[in-house]
Amino acid sequence: METLCGPELPFWVANETLHTDRPDLPQCFQLSVLAWLPCIFLWVVTPIYLFYLKRNNKGYIMMSILNRFKTVFGLLLWIVCWADLFYTFHELRQGNSQPPIYFITPLVLGMTMLLATFLIQYERLRGVQSSGILFIFWFLSVLCAIVPFRSKILQASSQSEVTDKLRFTTFYVYFALTVCELILCCFNEKPPLFSSVVTDPNPCPESTAGFLSTLTFWWFTRMAIKGYRMPLEAKDLWSLNKRDSSKVMVPKLLREWEKEQAKAKCEASPPSQALYYKPPPSSSITPNRIAVDGCVRPVETEVLLSSQKAAPRQPSFLRALIKTFGPYFLIGSGFKLLQDCITFVNPQLLRMLIAFTKQKGVPDWWGYSLAFLMFFTAFLQTLILHHHFQYCFVTGMNVRTAIIGAIYRKALVITNSAKRSSTVGEVVNLMSVDAQRFMDLTTFLNMLWSAPMQIMLALYFLWQTLGPSVLAGVAVMIMLIPLNAVIAMKTRAYQVEQMQYKDARIKLMNEILNGIKVLKLYAWENSFRDKVLAIRQKELNVLRKTAYLGAVSTMAWTSAPFLVALTTFAVYVYVDENNILDAEKAFVSLSLFNILRFPLNMLPQVISSLVQTSVSLKRIQNFLNHDELDPDSVDRKNTAADFSVTVVNGKFTWAKDDSPVLHNINLMVPQGSLLAVVGQVGCGKSSLISALLGEMEKVEGDVSIRGSVAYVPQQAWIQNATLRDNILFGKPYNEQKYRCVLEACALTPDLEVLPGGDMTEIGEKGINLSGGQRQRVSLARALYSDTDVYLLDDPLSAVDAHVAKHIFDNLIGPEGALKGKTRILVTHGISFLPQVDNIMVMVDGYVSEMGSYQQLLKQNGDFAEFLRNYAVEDIVEEEEALEELIEDEELFPEDALSNHIDMVDSEPVVNEAKRQFMRQISIISSDGENPRCRSMRKHGSSQRKHSDPSDKKKPEKMEQLIQAETAETGKVKLKVYMEYAKAVGPLLSVLICFLYGCQSAASIGANVWLSEWTNDASRNQTGDNVNLRVGVYAALGLAQGLLLLVNCLLCRAHSMLKAAELSHRDLLQGVLRAPQAFFEGTPTGRLLNRFSKDVDTIDSAIPENIDIWMRTF
């Protein structure tokens, strides 16, 4: 540096810098290191930053006042810096030569200011609203300029007159401009032009926060203040960032999972024959491999040599997760690495501070500087740690979201054979419990590498402090590793067993909730409760075993820091009489032991969580590997002009291992025709519809459907939404079309009796609608969807005869709303068959006959037999209805009744007359299937009696059937704590608190005793009381470990499992004894969530959190 600064300007003077009460840095150091440091930073990061900006163009920002000021200040800084440079040249011409540093530094600063000004404009053109690179540059510039700022003031105050007035002035102008640039960098630019308009009324401010706001989490301040003033509710929370939404996360994971499946499929299916291939010169594939069916295959020589089949490899769901979320998670890992390194700075500063207190005659500012550095490192450590947790929590949330989405998507497409092995209870647990395990693990997953690294660094610094004695502490930790490994293996086995019991319990609860009406009618609550409690008891027994292992593991690892300290201190003082445990060694060692405490405490918990998550990973991977329905089993790209639905030599089965259900199906349905499928019960009519939908395994043949498909199932599927939403099903609302649909499906009269009309909320599974109403809503949904092909699986069986005729005439039939559409109708209604275009008769999974109504009658085959059987049944039913009608003559005018009897007695038209008669009977039947029938009955009665002119009901005020799920806000009430303590047991609760108090007292006593031990060094009593000091310290530590073991056994293995058992029993009893109205207003999913995730929280999370909370005292 002497070449740059000259002999008159030394680079470093220790007496002026360190050993003085008024420290100052030499001018050469200021002009070189302090001036160049920000410049070096900007020039190093600029190439990388320019590449990033080129790849991420967010748009164009108009020149704003803020941007103009930044640019002007940047140009002024360039002028100021080069003014110094030209002044140096001027001095040179005057014969007053300056050292080279006076030429180089202004030149470098000027070039750097031009670069910064260029970046300001380039960022504007690329849509950057807040620049982190420039903020750091200006911050470093101001920070490095503070020393010359003070130094020039000190020089000016010590001299009568400023010698170099121009450089003195230009420096303070430079300092003022850099401060202004730093302040301006704290504000955001306007959004870029043509950027996507944010229509969200409550967007998350994180996405638009500036660099400083993001760095300090300032964007969250408003929410924190609002939460302080009032309890936060769901509506107060900001909307989710788009990048964190399921719309983005789920497809991202599924893409990686599909790649893994494709790779595993390629490896598991080698080609059955040798392939000849000559690679082209430009081929990117290696010369000894070729691509076949999307997989890279060995060429002929390799195929002939590798005759041995490799074991099929399962696709790795873990690898898909790592590829999807690994890069984002690694950013958090980088923050964790930085925080771990900073953690070990404080013990070294503490060592220096203790050494400073022992020295005499040293400047006071040393102590202040060390204290400030300790505060700054703690502040920096906290800031970095919270950024690490931010990345971890967001990653955990995204992992959980993507896993739930992947499981839900898979549940919709798995084959029927897979549904037999994966029950509803298992799927619920996969989405609620297993997905949550991944989220919980992600938070502390970095501890797997961070904990060993912290332990090794702590031991390294302990070696420097206490020497080889620290090996005793290492031996203690090594001895604990096999114990932890055995506990982890056993815990994994218990975890698998517990999840099996949990699946069985949730499956049974799902069956109970779905059949709660039947269960209550037969008073089976107690028997089913006993079944659930029996499974629950097995689950609790496994949890108790897991708690025993957890107690031993917790005791071992929580006591580990103390045992390490005890053995290290004991060996240190016993090995050599000259080894004195003074304050510096003791307190620095204790600070390092405290650093050891967190990784040693967290490592067993992370390993335990990792074991649980590995079980969940295997369960999820097995579920996602289930076979899926083949989407290509039905050809949707049918280009045939005449036929909408075609089946050629079709053979179908419900599962690959089962025998076929449908054989030799040949079917061609012309465009716009109506085909009726008839047959005895169980002959395969509904299976045929399922085969056309692609829900069955196709063994042989071809199936093709042209156009979109609407399906009306035998049992209507109703959403928990309004009647209108059930019909629209996401389609835009069209008033005229909507009214026509209601009329065709005979829903208009029902709207008059429903409380809110078509805005009436329908309960889960349509619980507040009759069976016929549900079926008509399902038909209305299909009609409103306006598709090309309609598959109708016996939709008229749930409605009355007159309603069925209305629906057939106005909707399905030749003159109905669906005329011109292709319709396949499964039906038992004989009266509609003459009006259909073709009839297909099925017998035992085969197509027996097919043709028009008249053709099949002439054949006198299975169709004629089917007609005779169902006609006799219809006549018997109609005669029974007629007898009931005659007994209740007062409901009819006499002439109407006689007319009906005459019609029945008229033999030539007996069948048609009976059908008309039955339709009219259903109008006035006292057991009508829906409110419309009852309203028509009342209407007929009022016409006869004229006694109730105001019979029509006024529309009632709409009431919400399904109430929104509420959550408590604010502080947890004391009553909740008391109820939990009551479930644990009042005496046991007091005992547990007392034992935790004793444990804390033992911990405090050990620290106090250690401080007394260190005082022996100042009293020259180190050799007298060694046995006493070590013995009492060991006794206090062992007492702490034993108390912790007893606490864990009492809490986790006994008391809190007892509370979990009672809570579940009370929950189950409350649900089973709830009235039927409760189940009409409460979705099944909400109740299942209480029995799965919430019960798991009571079983696992609450005991663990109480244990951690109690140990903080």
Salt bridges, closest charged atoms under 4 A:
GLU91 OE1 - ARG167 NH2 3.01
GLU161 OE2 - LYS165 NZ 3.47
ASP164 OD2 - ARG167 NH1 2.72
GLU189 OE2 - LYS70 NZ 3.94
GLU206 OE2 - ARG243 NH2 3.50
ASP236 OD1 - LYS226 NZ 3.37
GLU256 OE2 - LYS259 NZ 3.74
GLU260 OE2 - LYS263 NZ 3.90
GLU260 OE1 - ARG319 NH1 3.03
GLU260 OE2 - LYS323 NZ 3.38
GLU267 OE1 - ARG313 NE 2.86
GLU302 OE1 - ARG289 NH1 3.64
ASP340 OD1 - LYS336 NZ 3.49
ASP434 OD2 - ARG619 NH2 3.03
ASP503 OD2 - ARG619 NH1 2.71
GLU525 OE2 - LYS520 NZ 3.69
ASP530 OD1 - ARG529 NH2 3.58
GLU539 OE2 - LYS502 NZ 3.14
GLU539 OE1 - ARG505 NE 2.82
GLU539 OE2 - ARG536 NH1 3.64
ASP582 OD2 - LYS358 NZ 4.00
GLU584 OE1 - LYS358 NZ 3.62
GLU628 OE2 - ARG409 NH1 2.86
GLU628 OE2 - LYS410 NZ 2.85
ASP658 OD2 - ARG420 NH2 2.58
GLU700 OE2 - LYS651 NZ 3.81
GLU735 OE2 - ARG739 NE 2.93
ASP750 OD2 - ARG776 NH1 2.55
ASP758 OD2 - ARG724 NE 2.97
ASP786 OD1 - LYS821 NZ 3.05
ASP794 OD2 - HIS828 ND1 3.29
ASP809 OD2 - LYS805 NZ 2.66
GLU865 OE1 - ARG868 NH2 3.14
GLU912 OE1 - ARG915 NH1 3.23
GLU929 OE2 - ARG776 NH2 3.50
GLU965 OE1 - ARG1086 NE 3.84
GLU965 OE2 - ARG1090 NH1 2.57
GLU1012 OE1 - ARG1019 NH2 3.81
ASP1016 OD1 - ARG1019 NH1 3.69
ASP1016 OD2 - ARG1029 NE 2.94
GLU1061 OE2 - ARG1065 NH2 3.19
ASP1094 OD2 - ARG1090 NE 2.38
ASP1096 OD1 - ARG437 NH2 3.65
ASP1096 OD1 - LYS502 NZ 3.63
ASP1099 OD1 - ARG536 NH2 2.75
ASP1107 OD2 - ARG1052 NH2 2.95
ASP1107 OD2 - ARG1111 NH2 3.00
